[in-house]
């Protein structure tokens, strides 16, 4: 496969023909990106130029031996790469012909961590990072990974990419007050191949992609919400008690240390406390061992089967608002609305 990128017109040319679309345009068309329609064009242009400067600086770090980065973002990336990565390529062109739909793209970072784990990553200079933005990056990286896995040869070079196990975003964030730039490396989830192919098929059929949503009954939805809220209420109460207990325990520990008392029992005999002096203990730093001696780590690695699970989160702020306003009974109406949608 031969792929070229026309930077001026931002188009990809695959095997001599202009690609149907790019990953960026595809995601924007199906509303899988942030909406910047209300942002001033000059601001967007300045941000784009800034991002291009950063990308080119980091690209040279990975392609030119002895290159000294010219930006703070480049310096931060080089520090991370030297410490955590064994090697990588930058701005790797990828493309695919999926049932006549040709798509082009360019991967910011394709490489390996020091323990040999394959990595695919993207550089971002967003002012903020929210869940929608992370979801967009998940889509972007997952499509790139999908495309790379389906390429055997590109521009005369064998790619042989078997797939990433780690998906990351290098977020160069600027402090609003100090303007200081720092690097935060965030993990993003992988979008399943079937969902990527669903998106491709929607594009081919002229349909707008709709994410699959869980379908549950109104009764189960209501019961689950009621049970989760009751549990969260109890956990809030427990947290309040725990905070108080931690305070008392800290005070008592200090008193026992100062008075050289090893054991104490409450007057009614219900609560007993024993004091243990500070000490040191030896243990294996598995994270460091995995990074510095992956061969030894692998020899003693034990594989276990982990059952599937779900993670439930309750917004404590919203819960407290509901409790204050005594509006929890309205959940039945909300559950009905969710089902109807």
C-alpha positions in Angstrom: 0.0 0.0 0.0 1.2 3.5 -0.9 0.1 6.4 1.2 0.8 10.1 0.9 -0.4 13.0 2.9 -1.1 16.4 1.3 -0.6 18.7 4.3 -1.9 21.8 2.4 -5.3 20.3 1.6 -5.2 17.9 4.5 -6.0 14.9 2.3 -4.6 11.4 2.1 -3.8 9.7 -1.2 -4.0 5.9 -1.0 -2.6 3.9 -4.0 -2.8 6.9 -6.2 -6.4 7.9 -5.4 -7.6 10.5 -2.9 -9.0 8.7 0.2 -12.7 8.8 0.9 -12.0 10.5 4.2 -9.6 10.8 7.1 -10.0 9.5 10.6 -10.3 13.1 11.9 -13.1 13.9 9.4 -14.9 10.6 9.9 -15.1 11.1 13.7 -16.2 14.7 13.3 -18.9 13.7 10.8 -20.4 11.2 13.1 -20.2 13.6 16.1 -17.6 11.6 17.9 -15.4 14.7 18.6 -15.8 17.9 20.6 -17.9 20.5 18.9 -15.9 23.7 18.2 -18.5 25.3 15.9 -18.9 28.2 18.4 -15.2 28.9 18.8 -13.7 31.8 16.9 -11.9 30.7 13.7 -8.8 32.7 14.5 -8.5 31.0 17.9 -8.9 27.6 16.3 -6.2 28.5 13.7 -3.8 29.6 16.4 -4.4 26.4 18.4 -3.9 24.3 15.2 -0.6 26.1 14.4 0.6 25.6 18.1 -0.3 21.9 17.9 1.6 21.5 14.6 4.7 23.1 16.1 4.6 20.7 19.1 4.0 17.7 16.8 7.0 18.5 14.6 9.2 19.1 17.6 8.3 15.7 19.1 8.6 14.0 15.7 12.2 15.1 15.4 13.0 13.8 18.9 12.0 10.3 17.6 13.5 10.6 14.1 16.7 12.7 14.5 19.5 11.3 16.6 20.8 13.9 19.1 18.0 16.4 18.4 17.4 18.9 21.2 13.7 19.8 21.6 12.8 23.4 21.1 9.6 23.4 23.1 8.7 22.7 26.7 6.4 20.0 25.5 9.2 18.4 23.6 11.4 18.4 26.6 8.7 16.8 28.8 8.0 14.1 26.2 11.7 13.3 25.8 12.1 12.9 29.6 9.1 10.5 29.7 10.3 8.6 26.6 13.8 8.1 28.0 12.4 6.8 31.3 9.5 4.7 30.2 9.9 3.7 26.5 12.3 1.4 24.6 11.6 2.8 21.1 8.9 4.4 18.9 8.2 5.9 15.5 6.4 9.2 15.0 3.7 10.3 12.5 3.3 6.9 11.0 1.0 7.1 8.0 -1.7 4.4 7.9 -4.6 3.7 5.6 -7.3 1.1 4.9 -9.7 0.1 2.2 -12.7 -1.2 4.0 -15.3 -2.5 1.4 -14.5 0.4 -0.9 -14.3 3.0 1.9 -10.7 4.4 1.9 -9.5 6.1 5.1 -6.2 7.7 5.9 -4.6 8.8 9.1 -1.3 9.6 10.9 -0.3 8.1 14.2 1.5 10.4 16.6 3.4 7.6 18.5 3.6 3.9 17.7 6.1 2.0 19.9 7.0 -0.1 22.9 7.3 0.5 26.6 10.5 -0.7 28.3 8.8 -4.0 29.4 8.0 -4.7 25.7 4.3 -3.8 25.9 3.2 -2.3 22.5 1.9 1.3 22.8 -0.1 3.6 20.6 -0.5 7.2 21.7 -1.5 10.8 20.7 -0.3 14.2 21.7 -2.9 16.8 22.8 -2.6 20.4 24.0 -6.3 20.9 25.1 -7.1 23.4 27.8 -9.2 20.8 29.6 -9.7 17.1 29.4 -13.2 15.7 30.0 -14.9 12.4 29.4 -16.1 13.3 25.9 -12.6 14.3 24.9 -11.2 11.1 26.3 -13.8 9.1 24.4 -12.9 10.9 21.2 -9.2 10.0 21.7 -10.3 6.4 22.4 -12.0 6.3 19.0 -9.0 8.0 17.3 -6.4 5.7 18.7 -8.5 2.5 18.3 -9.2 3.2 14.6 -5.4 3.9 14.1 -4.6 0.6 15.8 -7.3 -1.2 13.7 -5.8 0.2 10.5 -2.2 -0.6 11.5 -3.1 -4.2 12.3 -4.6 -4.6 8.8 -1.5 -3.3 7.0 1.3 -5.7 6.1 3.4 -3.3 3.9 3.2 0.5 3.6 5.4 2.6 1.3 7.7 -0.3 0.8 8.2 -1.0 4.5 6.9 -4.0 6.4 4.8 -2.7 9.4 3.8 -6.0 11.0 1.9 -4.3 13.8 0.1 -7.0 16.0 -1.8 -4.5 18.0 -1.4 -2.2 21.0 -2.0 -3.3 24.5 -1.7 0.3 25.9 -3.5 3.3 24.6 -2.3 6.6 26.0 -2.7 10.4 25.5 0.2 12.7 26.2 -1.6 15.8 27.5 0.4 18.9 27.7 -1.6 21.2 29.9 -1.0 24.8 30.7 -1.8 26.2 34.2 -4.3 29.1 33.9 -2.5 31.2 36.4 1.2 30.5 36.1 1.1 29.4 32.4 3.5 26.6 33.4 3.2 23.6 31.1 3.2 20.1 32.5 2.8 16.6 31.0 0.0 14.3 32.2 0.0 10.8 30.6 -3.5 9.3 30.6 -4.8 5.8 29.7 -7.7 5.6 27.4 -9.9 2.6 26.6 -9.9 0.6 23.4 -13.0 0.7 21.3 -13.9 -2.9 20.2 -13.3 -3.8 16.6 -17.0 -4.6 16.0 -17.9 -1.0 16.9 -15.2 0.4 14.6 -16.6 -1.7 11.8 -20.1 -0.6 12.7 -18.9 3.0 12.3 -17.3 2.2 8.9 -20.5 0.5 7.7 -22.6 3.5 8.8 -20.4 5.7 6.7 -20.7 3.4 3.7 -24.5 3.3 4.0 -24.8 7.0 4.6 -26.1 6.6 8.1 -25.1 8.5 11.2 -23.4 6.2 13.7 -25.3 5.6 17.0 -23.4 4.1 19.9 -25.0 0.9 21.2 -26.8 1.4 24.5 -27.7 -1.0 27.2 -31.4 -2.0 27.1 -32.9 -2.8 30.5 -36.4 -2.8 31.9 -37.9 0.1 33.8 -38.3 -2.0 36.9 -34.7 -3.1 36.9 -33.5 0.4 36.3 -35.6 1.8 39.2 -34.6 -1.0 41.6 -30.9 -0.6 40.7 -31.0 3.1 41.2 -32.8 2.9 44.5 -30.4 0.2 45.8 -27.3 2.1 44.6 -28.5 5.4 46.2 -29.3 3.6 49.5 -25.8 2.1 49.5 -24.2 5.4 48.7 -26.2 7.1 51.6 -24.8 4.5 54.0 -21.3 4.9 52.6 -21.6 8.7 53.2 -22.6 8.0 56.8 -19.7 5.5 57.2 -17.3 8.1 55.7 -18.4 10.7 58.3 -17.9 8.2 61.2 -14.5 7.0 59.7 -13.2 10.6 59.5 -14.1 11.2 63.1 -12.6 7.8 64.2 -9.4 8.5 62.3 -9.1 11.8 64.2 -9.6 10.2 67.6 -7.3 7.3 66.8 -4.5 9.7 65.7 -4.8 11.6 69.0 -4.8 8.4 71.1 -1.8 7.0 69.2 0.1 10.1 69.9 -0.8 10.0 73.6 0.1 6.3 73.9 3.5 7.0 72.2 4.3 9.9 74.5 3.1 8.1 77.7 4.7 4.7 76.7 1.5 2.8 77.0 1.1 -0.3 74.9 -2.4 -1.4 75.8 -5.6 0.4 76.7 -9.2 -0.7 77.3 -12.3 1.5 77.5 -14.1 1.6 80.9 -17.0 -0.6 79.7 -14.5 -3.1 78.1 -16.0 -2.8 74.6 -13.0 -1.1 72.9 -9.4 -2.3 73.2 -6.4 -0.6 71.7 -2.8 -1.8 71.4 0.1 0.3 70.3 2.8 -0.9 67.9 6.0 1.1 67.5 7.1 2.2 64.0 9.3 -0.3 62.2 10.6 -1.1 58.7 9.8 -4.1 56.5 11.2 -5.5 53.2 9.0 -6.2 50.2 9.4 -6.6 46.5 8.8 -3.5 44.4 6.9 -5.4 41.6 6.5 -2.3 39.5 10.2 -1.5 39.5 11.1 -5.2 38.9 8.7 -5.4 35.9 10.3 -2.2 34.4 14.0 -3.0 35.1 14.1 -6.8 35.0 11.1 -7.9 32.9 12.8 -11.3 32.3 12.8 -12.2 36.0 9.3 -10.7 36.5 8.0 -12.9 33.7 9.5 -16.0 35.2 7.6 -15.5 38.4 4.4 -14.1 36.9 1.3 -16.0 37.9 -1.7 -15.9 35.6 -5.2 -16.1 37.2 -8.6 -16.0 35.6 -10.6 -12.9 36.5 -14.4 -13.0 36.2 -16.2 -10.3 34.3 -17.5 -7.4 36.3 -19.1 -3.9 36.2 -18.0 -0.7 37.9 -20.8 1.5 39.4 -20.2 5.1 40.2 -22.5 7.4 42.2 -22.0 11.2 41.9 -21.8 12.2 45.6 -22.4 15.9 44.9 -25.6 15.1 43.0 -26.7 12.6 45.7 -26.3 15.2 48.4 -28.3 17.6 46.3 -31.1 15.0 45.9 -31.1 14.4 49.7 -31.2 18.1 50.5 -34.1 18.7 48.0 -35.8 15.4 49.0 -36.2 14.7 45.3 -35.2 11.0 45.3 -38.8 9.7 44.7 -38.8 11.3 41.3 -36.4 8.6 40.1 -39.3 6.5 38.9 -40.2 9.2 36.4 -36.6 9.5 35.3 -36.3 5.7 34.8 -39.4 5.8 32.6 -37.9 8.6 30.5 -34.7 6.7 30.0 -36.5 3.7 28.7 -38.7 5.7 26.3 -35.7 7.4 24.8 
